Amino acid sequence: MTDLRDLYQEVIIEHTRHPRNFGSLEPRTHEASGYNPLCGDKITVQVRVDGDCVDDVRFEGDGCSISTASASLMTEAVKGRSLAEASELFDRFHRLLTKGGASDPAALGKLAVMSGVRDYPVRVKCATLAWHTLRSALEAQGDVTTE
């Protein structure tokens, strides 16, 4: 599998079939729900923050394969990071999908394979729903709907 597109498809399938950090988180300090009316994705992100660190993060909901895989990858990527690092990761991931690239793709790690979503603009909202919901939870803004 040398082609990034093949890797993208493999990662999407793996994280859809076996999502990481799926389920309820107890105790939690932050929570928000997100909804994508374009395809019906619904997600709840629950976070436990300890000091300035994302101690744990989990998600629940129903969504398409891209939404589920992105949420799974997101939880792996932000767990154990500072709030500032999680915010910066959101910004880098969002730029990757909306601006056509990242200044430092290596800084995204496994998240870089999601760049294939750019080829399907209508699916960008699917891939970023969990991220917007996480940001909303951490900033105590409540629930989010992507339009």
DSSP file (Angstrom, degrees, kcal/mol; ACC not computed):
  #  RESIDUE AA STRUCTURE BP1 BP2  ACC     N-H-->O    O-->H-N    N-H-->O    O-->H-N    TCO  KAPPA ALPHA  PHI   PSI    X-CA   Y-CA   Z-CA
    1    1 A M              0   0    0      0, 0.0     6,-0.0     0, 0.0     0, 0.0   0.000 360.0 360.0 360.0  83.6    0.0    0.0    0.0
    2    2 A T        +     0   0    0      4,-0.0     2,-0.3     5,-0.0     3,-0.0   0.672 360.0  91.0 -94.9 -19.8    2.2    2.8   -1.2
    3    3 A D  S  > S-     0   0    0      1,-0.1     4,-2.0     2,-0.0     3,-0.3  -0.618  71.7-141.0 -82.7 133.2   -0.6    5.1   -2.4
    4    4 A L  H  > S+     0   0    0     -2,-0.3     4,-2.9     1,-0.2     5,-0.2   0.841 103.4  58.8 -60.4 -33.5   -2.0    7.6    0.1
    5    5 A R  H  > S+     0   0    0      2,-0.2     4,-2.3     1,-0.2    -1,-0.2   0.904 105.5  48.2 -63.9 -40.8   -5.4    6.9   -1.2
    6    6 A D  H  > S+     0   0    0     -3,-0.3     4,-2.4     2,-0.2    -2,-0.2   0.922 113.0  47.7 -63.9 -43.3   -5.2    3.2   -0.4
    7    7 A L  H  X S+     0   0    0     -4,-2.0     4,-2.7     2,-0.2     5,-0.2   0.910 109.8  53.9 -63.4 -42.0   -3.9    4.1    3.1
    8    8 A Y  H  X S+     0   0    0     -4,-2.9     4,-2.4     1,-0.2    -2,-0.2   0.935 110.9  45.3 -56.2 -49.1   -6.8    6.6    3.5
    9    9 A Q  H  X S+     0   0    0     -4,-2.3     4,-2.4     1,-0.2    -1,-0.2   0.896 112.8  50.8 -64.6 -40.5   -9.3    3.9    2.6
   10   10 A E  H  X S+     0   0    0     -4,-2.4     4,-2.6     2,-0.2    -2,-0.2   0.917 111.9  46.5 -63.5 -44.0   -7.7    1.4    4.9
   11   11 A V  H  X S+     0   0    0     -4,-2.7     4,-2.7     2,-0.2     5,-0.3   0.914 111.8  51.1 -66.5 -43.0   -7.6    3.8    7.9
   12   12 A I  H  X S+     0   0    0     -4,-2.4     4,-1.6    -5,-0.2     5,-0.2   0.944 113.2  45.4 -58.6 -48.4  -11.2    4.8    7.3
   13   13 A I  H  X S+     0   0    0     -4,-2.4     4,-2.5     2,-0.2     5,-0.3   0.934 114.0  48.5 -62.3 -47.0  -12.4    1.2    7.2
   14   14 A E  H  X S+     0   0    0     -4,-2.6     4,-2.3     1,-0.2    -2,-0.2   0.923 114.8  43.7 -61.1 -46.6  -10.3    0.2   10.3
   15   15 A H  H  < S+     0   0    0     -4,-2.7    -1,-0.2     2,-0.2    -2,-0.2   0.713 114.0  51.7 -76.6 -19.0  -11.5    3.1   12.5
   16   16 A T  H  < S+     0   0    0     -4,-1.6    -2,-0.2    -5,-0.3    -1,-0.2   0.899 115.5  40.0 -78.1 -44.0  -15.1    2.7   11.3
   17   17 A R  H  < S+     0   0    0     -4,-2.5    -2,-0.2     1,-0.3    -3,-0.2   0.852 133.8  22.8 -71.9 -34.7  -15.2   -1.0   12.1
   18   18 A H  S  < S-     0   0    0     -4,-2.3    -1,-0.3    -5,-0.3    -2,-0.1  -0.582  81.8-168.0-133.5  69.6  -13.2   -0.7   15.4
   19   19 A P    >   -     0   0    0      0, 0.0     3,-0.6     0, 0.0     2,-0.3  -0.342  18.5-129.5 -64.5 138.1  -13.6    2.9   16.6
   20   20 A R  T 3  S+     0   0    0      1,-0.2    55,-0.2    49,-0.1    39,-0.1  -0.619  84.1   9.8 -84.7 145.5  -11.2    3.8   19.4
   21   21 A N  T 3  S+     0   0    0     -2,-0.3    38,-2.0     1,-0.2     2,-0.5   0.832  84.4 159.7  58.1  38.0  -12.5    5.5   22.6
   22   22 A F  B <   +a   59   0A   0     -3,-0.6     2,-0.2    36,-0.2    -1,-0.2  -0.798  35.5  45.7 -93.2 130.1  -16.2    4.9   21.7
   23   23 A G  S    S-     0   0    0     36,-2.8     2,-0.1    -2,-0.5     0, 0.0  -0.715  92.6 -37.9 130.8 180.0  -18.6    5.0   24.6
   24   24 A S        -     0   0    0     -2,-0.2     2,-0.5    34,-0.1    35,-0.1  -0.432  46.8-142.9 -79.1 148.8  -19.5    7.0   27.6
   25   25 A L        -     0   0    0     -2,-0.1     3,-0.1    33,-0.1    22,-0.1  -0.961  15.8-145.4-116.3 122.3  -16.9    8.7   29.8
   26   26 A E  S    S+     0   0    0     -2,-0.5     2,-0.1     1,-0.3    22,-0.1  -1.000  80.3  22.3-132.7 132.2  -17.4    8.8   33.6
   27   27 A P  S    S+     0   0    0      0, 0.0     2,-0.3     0, 0.0    -1,-0.3   0.725  85.0 170.6 -76.8 160.5  -16.5   11.0   35.2
   28   28 A R        -     0   0    0     -2,-0.1    20,-0.3     1,-0.1     3,-0.1  -0.942  28.6-164.0-131.2 154.5  -16.3   13.8   32.6
   29   29 A T  S    S+     0   0    0     18,-2.6     2,-0.3    -2,-0.3    19,-0.2   0.625  77.2  33.1-108.8 -20.9  -15.7   17.5   32.9
   30   30 A H  E     +B   47   0A   0     17,-2.4    17,-2.7     2,-0.0     2,-0.3  -0.980  60.0 168.9-139.9 147.9  -16.8   18.7   29.5
   31   31 A E  E     +B   46   0A   0     -2,-0.3     2,-0.3   106,-0.3    15,-0.2  -0.975   2.7 164.5-158.4 144.4  -19.4   17.5   27.0
   32   32 A A  E     -B   45   0A   0     13,-1.8    13,-2.8    -2,-0.3     2,-0.4  -0.976  22.6-138.5-154.0 156.4  -21.1   18.7   23.7
   33   33 A S  E     -B   44   0A   0     -2,-0.3   111,-2.7    11,-0.2     2,-0.3  -0.900  16.0-161.2-117.0 149.3  -23.1   17.2   21.0
   34   34 A G  E     -Bc  43 144A   0      9,-3.5     9,-2.5    -2,-0.4     2,-0.4  -0.934   4.1-166.6-130.4 154.4  -22.8   17.9   17.3
   35   35 A Y  E     -Bc  42 145A   0    109,-1.5   111,-2.3    -2,-0.3     7,-0.2  -0.998  11.3-160.9-143.5 133.9  -25.1   17.3   14.3
   36   36 A N  E >>> -B   41   0A   0      5,-2.6     4,-2.3    -2,-0.4     3,-0.8  -0.922   6.4-169.4-113.3 102.5  -24.4   17.4   10.6
   37   37 A P  T 345S+     0   0    0      0, 0.0    -1,-0.1     0, 0.0   110,-0.1   0.696  78.3  71.1 -68.2 -17.4  -27.8   17.9    8.8
   38   38 A L  T 345S+     0   0    0    108,-0.3   109,-0.0     1,-0.2    84,-0.0   0.880 123.5   5.1 -67.1 -36.9  -26.3   17.2    5.4
   39   39 A C  T <45S-     0   0    0     -3,-0.8    -1,-0.2     2,-0.1    84,-0.0   0.425 102.7-108.7-128.4  -0.5  -25.8   13.5    6.1
   40   40 A G  T  <5 +     0   0    0     -4,-2.3    22,-0.1     1,-0.2     2,-0.1   0.562  55.5 163.2  87.5   8.2  -27.4   13.0    9.5
   41   41 A D  E   < -B   36   0A   0     -5,-0.7    -5,-2.6    20,-0.1     2,-0.4  -0.405  13.4-174.6 -62.3 133.2  -24.2   12.5   11.6
   42   42 A K  E     +BD  35  62A   0     20,-3.3    20,-1.2    -7,-0.2     2,-0.3  -1.000   7.3 169.7-131.4 133.3  -24.8   12.9   15.3
   43   43 A I  E     -BD  34  61A   0     -9,-2.5    -9,-3.5    -2,-0.4     2,-0.4  -0.996  23.1-158.5-145.0 146.9  -22.0   12.8   17.9
   44   44 A T  E     -BD  33  60A   0     16,-2.9    16,-2.2    -2,-0.3     2,-0.5  -0.998  13.6-160.2-122.6 129.3  -21.5   13.5   21.5
   45   45 A V  E     -BD  32  59A   0    -13,-2.8   -13,-1.8    -2,-0.4     2,-0.4  -0.939   5.6-168.7-111.7 128.8  -17.9   14.2   22.7
   46   46 A Q  E     -BD  31  58A   0     12,-2.7    12,-2.6    -2,-0.5     2,-0.4  -0.963   7.3-174.2-120.3 133.9  -17.1   13.7   26.4
   47   47 A V  E     -BD  30  57A   0    -17,-2.7   -18,-2.6    -2,-0.4   -17,-2.4  -0.959  20.1-154.5-131.7 143.1  -13.8   15.0   27.8
   48   48 A R  E     - D   0  56A   0      8,-2.8     7,-1.8    -2,-0.4     8,-1.6  -0.973  19.2-166.5-115.2 115.8  -12.1   14.8   31.2
   49   49 A V  E     - D   0  54A   0     -2,-0.6     2,-0.5     5,-0.2     5,-0.2  -0.872   7.1-168.5-103.7 132.3   -9.7   17.6   31.7
   50   50 A D  E >   - D   0  53A   0      3,-2.6     3,-1.6    -2,-0.5     2,-0.6  -0.947  66.8 -48.2-121.0 107.8   -7.2   17.5   34.5
   51   51 A G  T 3  S-     0   0    0     -2,-0.5    -2,-0.0     1,-0.3     4,-0.0  -0.582 124.4 -23.0  68.2-115.2   -5.5   20.9   35.0
   52   52 A D  T 3  S+     0   0    0     -2,-0.6    31,-2.0    -3,-0.0     2,-0.4   0.078 120.5  96.0-112.4  20.5   -4.5   21.9   31.5
   53   53 A C  E <  S-ED  82  50A   0     -3,-1.6    -3,-2.6    29,-0.3     2,-1.4  -0.911  75.6-126.4-121.0 139.0   -4.4   18.4   30.1
   54   54 A V  E     + D   0  49A   0     27,-3.3    26,-3.5    -2,-0.4    27,-0.3  -0.704  33.1 179.9 -76.9  97.3   -7.0   16.3   28.1
   55   55 A D  E     -     0   0A   0     -7,-1.8     2,-0.3    -2,-1.4    -1,-0.2   0.896  63.0 -10.2 -70.4 -42.3   -6.8   13.3   30.5
   56   56 A D  E     - D   0  48A   0     -8,-1.6    -8,-2.8    -3,-0.2     2,-0.3  -0.986  59.5-170.7-155.9 154.7   -9.4   11.3   28.5
   57   57 A V  E     + D   0  47A   0     -2,-0.3     2,-0.3   -10,-0.2   -10,-0.2  -0.983   8.9 171.1-151.3 138.3  -11.8   11.7   25.7
   58   58 A R  E     - D   0  46A   0    -12,-2.6   -12,-2.7    -2,-0.3     2,-0.3  -0.926  13.3-151.5-141.5 164.5  -14.6    9.5   24.3
   59   59 A F  E     -aD  22  45A   0    -38,-2.0   -36,-2.8    -2,-0.3     2,-0.3  -0.979   7.4-173.4-140.6 155.3  -17.4    9.8   21.8
   60   60 A E  E     + D   0  44A   0    -16,-2.2   -16,-2.9    -2,-0.3     2,-0.3  -0.942  34.5  79.9-137.5 158.6  -20.8    8.3   21.1
   61   61 A G  E     - D   0  43A   0     -2,-0.3     2,-0.4   -18,-0.2   -18,-0.2  -0.811  66.9 -75.3 140.3-175.6  -23.2    8.6   18.3
   62   62 A D  E     + D   0  42A   0    -20,-1.2   -20,-3.3    -2,-0.3     2,-0.3  -0.983  54.9 140.3-123.4 131.4  -24.2    7.5   14.8
   63   63 A G        -     0   0    0     -2,-0.4   -23,-0.0   -22,-0.2    -2,-0.0  -0.976  50.0 -79.3-159.7 171.5  -22.4    8.7   11.8
   64   64 A C     >  -     0   0    0     -2,-0.3     4,-2.6     1,-0.1     5,-0.2  -0.128  56.7 -93.8 -68.3 173.8  -21.1    7.9    8.4
   65   65 A S  H  > S+     0   0    0      1,-0.2     4,-2.6     2,-0.2     5,-0.2   0.870 125.1  49.7 -62.5 -38.0  -17.7    6.1    8.1
   66   66 A I  H  > S+     0   0    0      2,-0.2     4,-2.4     1,-0.2    -1,-0.2   0.915 112.0  47.9 -69.1 -41.5  -15.7    9.3    7.6
   67   67 A S  H  > S+     0   0    0      2,-0.2     4,-2.2     1,-0.2    -2,-0.2   0.930 115.3  45.0 -63.0 -46.0  -17.4   10.9   10.7
   68   68 A T  H  X S+     0   0    0     -4,-2.6     4,-2.4     2,-0.2    -2,-0.2   0.927 114.7  47.3 -65.2 -46.1  -16.8    7.9   12.8
   69   69 A A  H  X S+     0   0    0     -4,-2.6     4,-2.7    -5,-0.2     5,-0.2   0.908 112.1  50.2 -63.3 -41.7  -13.2    7.3   11.7
   70   70 A S  H  X S+     0   0    0     -4,-2.4     4,-2.6    -5,-0.2    -1,-0.2   0.909 110.9  49.0 -64.3 -41.7  -12.4   11.0   12.2
   71   71 A A  H  X S+     0   0    0     -4,-2.2     4,-2.3     2,-0.2    -1,-0.2   0.912 112.0  49.4 -62.5 -42.3  -13.8   11.0   15.7
   72   72 A S  H  X S+     0   0    0     -4,-2.4     4,-1.7     2,-0.2    -2,-0.2   0.936 113.7  44.8 -62.2 -47.9  -11.8    7.8   16.5
   73   73 A L  H  X S+     0   0    0     -4,-2.7     4,-2.2     1,-0.2    -2,-0.2   0.886 110.9  55.5 -63.3 -39.4   -8.6    9.3   15.2
   74   74 A M  H  X S+     0   0    0     -4,-2.6     4,-2.4    -5,-0.2     5,-0.3   0.928 105.0  51.4 -60.5 -46.1   -9.3   12.6   17.0
   75   75 A T  H  X S+     0   0    0     -4,-2.3     4,-1.5     1,-0.2    -1,-0.2   0.901 111.7  47.3 -61.4 -39.5   -9.7   10.9   20.4
   76   76 A E  H  < S+     0   0    0     -4,-1.7    -1,-0.2     1,-0.2    -2,-0.2   0.890 113.6  49.1 -64.9 -38.1   -6.3    9.1   19.9
   77   77 A A  H  < S+     0   0    0     -4,-2.2    -2,-0.2     1,-0.2    -1,-0.2   0.848 116.4  37.5 -74.2 -35.1   -4.6   12.3   18.8
   78   78 A V  H >< S+     0   0    0     -4,-2.4     3,-2.3    -5,-0.1   -24,-0.3   0.702  84.8 109.9 -94.3 -19.1   -5.8   14.7   21.6
   79   79 A K  T 3< S+     0   0    0     -4,-1.5   -24,-0.2    -5,-0.3     3,-0.1  -0.364  90.3  12.8 -61.5 128.2   -5.7   12.3   24.6
   80   80 A G  T 3  S+     0   0    0    -26,-3.5    -1,-0.3     1,-0.3     2,-0.2   0.374 102.2 119.2  88.4  -4.3   -2.8   13.4   26.9
   81   81 A R    <   -     0   0    0     -3,-2.3   -27,-3.3   -27,-0.3    -1,-0.3  -0.534  68.9-105.0 -91.1 159.9   -2.3   16.7   25.2
   82   82 A S  B  >  -E   53   0A   0    -29,-0.2     4,-2.4    -2,-0.2   -29,-0.3  -0.362  34.6-108.9 -72.3 162.8   -2.5   20.1   26.7
   83   83 A L  H  > S+     0   0    0    -31,-2.0     4,-2.0     1,-0.2     5,-0.1   0.879 121.8  51.7 -61.6 -37.9   -5.6   22.2   25.8
   84   84 A A  H  > S+     0   0    0    -32,-0.3     4,-2.3     2,-0.2    -1,-0.2   0.905 109.9  48.7 -65.7 -41.4   -3.4   24.5   23.8
   85   85 A E  H  > S+     0   0    0      2,-0.2     4,-2.3     1,-0.2    -2,-0.2   0.894 110.4  51.1 -65.7 -39.3   -2.0   21.5   21.9
   86   86 A A  H  X S+     0   0    0     -4,-2.4     4,-2.0     2,-0.2    -1,-0.2   0.894 110.9  49.0 -64.1 -39.4   -5.4   20.1   21.2
   87   87 A S  H  X S+     0   0    0     -4,-2.0     4,-2.2     2,-0.2    -2,-0.2   0.909 111.3  48.8 -66.0 -43.0   -6.6   23.5   19.9
   88   88 A E  H  X S+     0   0    0     -4,-2.3     4,-2.5     2,-0.2    -2,-0.2   0.879 109.3  53.1 -64.8 -37.6   -3.5   23.8   17.6
   89   89 A L  H  X S+     0   0    0     -4,-2.3     4,-2.7     2,-0.2     5,-0.2   0.903 107.2  52.2 -64.1 -41.3   -4.2   20.2   16.4
   90   90 A F  H  X S+     0   0    0     -4,-2.0     4,-2.9     2,-0.2     5,-0.2   0.948 110.2  48.6 -56.0 -49.6   -7.7   21.2   15.5
   91   91 A D  H  X S+     0   0    0     -4,-2.2     4,-2.4     1,-0.2    -2,-0.2   0.910 113.1  46.5 -60.0 -44.3   -6.4   24.2   13.5
   92   92 A R  H  X S+     0   0    0     -4,-2.5     4,-2.2     2,-0.2    -1,-0.2   0.914 114.1  47.7 -64.9 -43.3   -3.9   22.1   11.6
   93   93 A F  H  X S+     0   0    0     -4,-2.7     4,-1.8     2,-0.2    -2,-0.2   0.919 112.3  49.2 -64.2 -44.2   -6.4   19.4   10.8
   94   94 A H  H  X S+     0   0    0     -4,-2.9     4,-2.2    -5,-0.2     5,-0.3   0.911 111.1  49.7 -62.8 -42.8   -9.0   21.9    9.7
   95   95 A R  H  X S+     0   0    0     -4,-2.4     4,-2.6    -5,-0.2     6,-1.0   0.902 106.6  56.7 -61.2 -41.1   -6.4   23.6    7.5
   96   96 A L  H  < S+     0   0    0     -4,-2.2     4,-0.4     1,-0.2    -1,-0.2   0.899 115.6  36.3 -56.7 -42.3   -5.5   20.3    6.0
   97   97 A L  H  < S+     0   0    0     -4,-1.8    -1,-0.2     3,-0.1    -2,-0.2   0.759 128.7  31.0 -86.0 -25.6   -9.1   19.6    4.9
   98   98 A T  H  < S+     0   0    0     -4,-2.2    -3,-0.2    -5,-0.2    -2,-0.2   0.723 122.7  40.1-107.7 -25.4  -10.1   23.1    3.9
   99   99 A K  S  < S-     0   0    0     -4,-2.6    -3,-0.2    -5,-0.3    -2,-0.1   0.452 107.5-110.6-105.6  -2.5   -7.0   24.9    2.6
  100  100 A G  S    S+     0   0    0     -5,-0.5     2,-0.3    -4,-0.4    -4,-0.2   0.633  82.6  17.6  87.0  13.5   -5.6   22.0    0.7
  101  101 A G        -     0   0    0     -6,-1.0     2,-0.4    -9,-0.1    -2,-0.2  -0.955  67.8-110.1 170.7 174.0   -2.6   21.2    2.8
  102  102 A A        -     0   0    0     -2,-0.3     4,-0.1    -6,-0.1   -10,-0.1  -0.962  21.6-131.8-127.3 145.3   -0.7   21.5    6.1
  103  103 A S  S    S+     0   0    0     -2,-0.4    -1,-0.1     1,-0.3   -11,-0.0   0.826 107.7  17.1 -64.9 -29.7    2.4   23.5    6.8
  104  104 A D    >   -     0   0    0      1,-0.1     3,-1.7   -12,-0.0     4,-0.4  -0.671  67.5-179.5-143.6  83.7    3.8   20.4    8.5
  105  105 A P  G >  S+     0   0    0      0, 0.0     3,-1.5     0, 0.0     4,-0.5   0.802  82.2  64.3 -56.9 -30.0    2.0   17.2    7.6
  106  106 A A  G >  S+     0   0    0      1,-0.3     3,-1.0     2,-0.2     6,-0.1   0.810  91.8  64.3 -64.0 -28.4    4.3   15.2    9.9
  107  107 A A  G <  S+     0   0    0     -3,-1.7    -1,-0.3     1,-0.2     4,-0.1   0.695  98.2  56.1 -68.3 -17.6    2.9   17.1   12.9
  108  108 A L  G X  S-     0   0    0     -3,-1.5     3,-1.9    -4,-0.4    -1,-0.2   0.628  85.4-173.1 -88.0 -14.7   -0.5   15.6   12.2
  109  109 A G  G X  S-     0   0    0     -3,-1.0     3,-1.8    -4,-0.5     4,-0.2  -0.325  70.4  -1.8  58.2-133.8    0.7   12.0   12.4
  110  110 A K  G >  S+     0   0    0      1,-0.3     3,-1.5     2,-0.2    -1,-0.3   0.738 124.3  74.3 -61.3 -23.1   -2.0    9.5   11.4
  111  111 A L  G X  S+     0   0    0     -3,-1.9     3,-1.9     1,-0.3    -1,-0.3   0.758  78.2  76.3 -62.5 -22.9   -4.4   12.3   10.9
  112  112 A A  G X  S+     0   0    0     -3,-1.8     3,-1.9     1,-0.3    -1,-0.3   0.780  80.4  68.7 -60.7 -26.8   -2.6   13.2    7.7
  113  113 A V  G X  S+     0   0    0     -3,-1.5     3,-1.3     1,-0.3    -1,-0.3   0.739  84.5  72.0 -66.1 -19.0   -4.3   10.3    5.9
  114  114 A M  G X   +     0   0    0     -3,-1.9     3,-2.3    -4,-0.3     4,-0.3   0.536  68.2  94.3 -72.3  -4.6   -7.6   12.2    6.2
  115  115 A S  G X   +     0   0    0     -3,-1.9     3,-1.6     1,-0.3     4,-0.3   0.757  67.9  75.6 -58.6 -22.0   -6.3   14.6    3.6
  116  116 A G  G X  S+     0   0    0     -3,-1.3     3,-1.3     1,-0.3    -1,-0.3   0.712  77.8  73.5 -62.1 -19.8   -8.1   12.3    1.1
  117  117 A V  G X  S+     0   0    0     -3,-2.3     3,-2.6     1,-0.3     6,-0.3   0.807  79.6  73.7 -63.9 -28.8  -11.4   13.9    2.3
  118  118 A R  G <  S+     0   0    0     -3,-1.6    -1,-0.3    -4,-0.3    -2,-0.2   0.807  85.7  64.6 -54.3 -29.3  -10.4   17.1    0.4
  119  119 A D  G <  S+     0   0    0     -3,-1.3    -1,-0.3    -4,-0.3    -2,-0.2   0.625 104.9  47.0 -70.1 -11.2  -11.2   15.2   -2.8
  120  120 A Y  S X  S-     0   0    0     -3,-2.6     3,-2.6    -4,-0.2     4,-0.5  -0.715  71.1-175.6-130.6  79.1  -14.9   15.1   -1.6
  121  121 A P  G >  S+     0   0    0      0, 0.0     3,-1.2     0, 0.0     4,-0.4   0.780  81.3  59.8 -52.1 -33.7  -15.8   18.6   -0.4
  122  122 A V  G 3  S+     0   0    0      1,-0.2     3,-0.3     2,-0.1     4,-0.3   0.740 102.2  55.7 -67.6 -19.9  -19.2   17.6    0.8
  123  123 A R  G <> S+     0   0    0     -3,-2.6     4,-2.1    -6,-0.3    -1,-0.2   0.525  81.0  87.2 -89.8  -6.7  -17.6   15.1    3.2
  124  124 A V  H <> S+     0   0    0     -3,-1.2     4,-1.8    -4,-0.5    -1,-0.2   0.899  87.6  53.4 -60.0 -39.5  -15.3   17.8    4.9
  125  125 A K  H  > S+     0   0    0     -4,-0.4     4,-1.1    -3,-0.3    -1,-0.2   0.855 106.6  52.9 -63.8 -33.6  -18.2   18.5    7.3
  126  126 A C  H  4 S+     0   0    0     -4,-0.3     4,-0.5     1,-0.2     3,-0.4   0.926 111.5  45.5 -63.8 -44.5  -18.3   14.8    8.2
  127  127 A A  H  < S+     0   0    0     -4,-2.1     4,-0.3     1,-0.2    -2,-0.2   0.765 117.8  42.3 -72.8 -26.1  -14.6   14.7    8.9
  128  128 A T  H  X S+     0   0    0     -4,-1.8     4,-2.7    -5,-0.2     5,-0.3   0.525  87.6  91.2-100.2  -5.5  -14.6   17.9   11.0
  129  129 A L  H  X S+     0   0    0     -4,-1.1     4,-2.4    -3,-0.4     5,-0.2   0.933  89.3  46.1 -56.5 -50.2  -17.8   17.4   13.0
  130  130 A A  H  > S+     0   0    0     -4,-0.5     4,-2.6     1,-0.2    -1,-0.2   0.884 112.9  51.5 -60.8 -38.2  -16.1   15.6   15.9
  131  131 A W  H  > S+     0   0    0     -4,-0.3     4,-2.5     2,-0.2    -1,-0.2   0.917 110.6  46.5 -66.9 -44.6  -13.4   18.3   16.0
  132  132 A H  H  X S+     0   0    0     -4,-2.7     4,-2.4     2,-0.2    -1,-0.2   0.885 113.4  50.7 -63.3 -37.7  -15.9   21.2   16.1
  133  133 A T  H  X S+     0   0    0     -4,-2.4     4,-2.4    -5,-0.3    -2,-0.2   0.903 109.4  50.2 -68.0 -41.5  -17.8   19.3   18.8
  134  134 A L  H  X S+     0   0    0     -4,-2.6     4,-2.7     2,-0.2     5,-0.2   0.946 111.4  48.4 -59.3 -48.5  -14.6   18.8   20.8
  135  135 A R  H  X S+     0   0    0     -4,-2.5     4,-2.1     1,-0.2    -2,-0.2   0.917 111.2  50.8 -59.7 -43.3  -13.8   22.5   20.6
  136  136 A S  H  <>S+     0   0    0     -4,-2.4     5,-2.7     1,-0.2     6,-0.6   0.906 111.3  48.3 -61.1 -42.3  -17.3   23.4   21.6
  137  137 A A  H ><5S+     0   0    0     -4,-2.4     3,-1.3     3,-0.2  -106,-0.3   0.940 112.8  47.0 -63.0 -47.5  -17.1   21.1   24.6
  138  138 A L  H 3<5S+     0   0    0     -4,-2.7    -1,-0.2     1,-0.3    -2,-0.2   0.815 115.3  45.4 -67.3 -30.6  -13.7   22.4   25.7
  139  139 A E  T 3<5S-     0   0    0     -4,-2.1    -1,-0.3    -5,-0.2    -2,-0.2   0.320 109.3-124.5 -94.5   8.3  -14.8   26.1   25.3
  140  140 A A  T < 5 +     0   0    0     -3,-1.3    -3,-0.2    -4,-0.2    -4,-0.1   0.870  66.8 137.8  51.9  42.9  -18.1   25.3   27.1
  141  141 A Q      < -     0   0    0     -5,-2.7     2,-0.2     1,-0.3    -4,-0.2   0.479  55.5-132.6 -94.8  -4.1  -20.1   26.7   24.1
  142  142 A G        -     0   0    0     -6,-0.6    -1,-0.3  -111,-0.2    -3,-0.1  -0.509  54.0  -5.1  86.5-157.8  -22.7   23.9   24.2
  143  143 A D        -     0   0    0     -2,-0.2     2,-0.4  -111,-0.1  -109,-0.2  -0.284  61.6-150.6 -78.2 159.0  -23.9   21.9   21.2
  144  144 A V  E     -c   34   0A   0   -111,-2.7  -109,-1.5   -15,-0.0     2,-0.4  -0.970  10.1-165.6-132.7 142.9  -22.9   22.6   17.6
  145  145 A T  E     -c   35   0A   0     -2,-0.4     2,-0.4  -111,-0.2  -109,-0.2  -0.997  17.3-143.5-125.2 126.5  -24.5   22.0   14.2
  146  146 A T              0   0    0   -111,-2.3  -108,-0.3    -2,-0.4   -17,-0.0  -0.725 360.0 360.0 -88.6 139.4  -22.5   22.2   11.1
  147  147 A E              0   0    0     -2,-0.4    -1,-0.1  -111,-0.1  -111,-0.1   0.360 360.0 360.0-124.4 360.0  -24.2   23.8    8.1
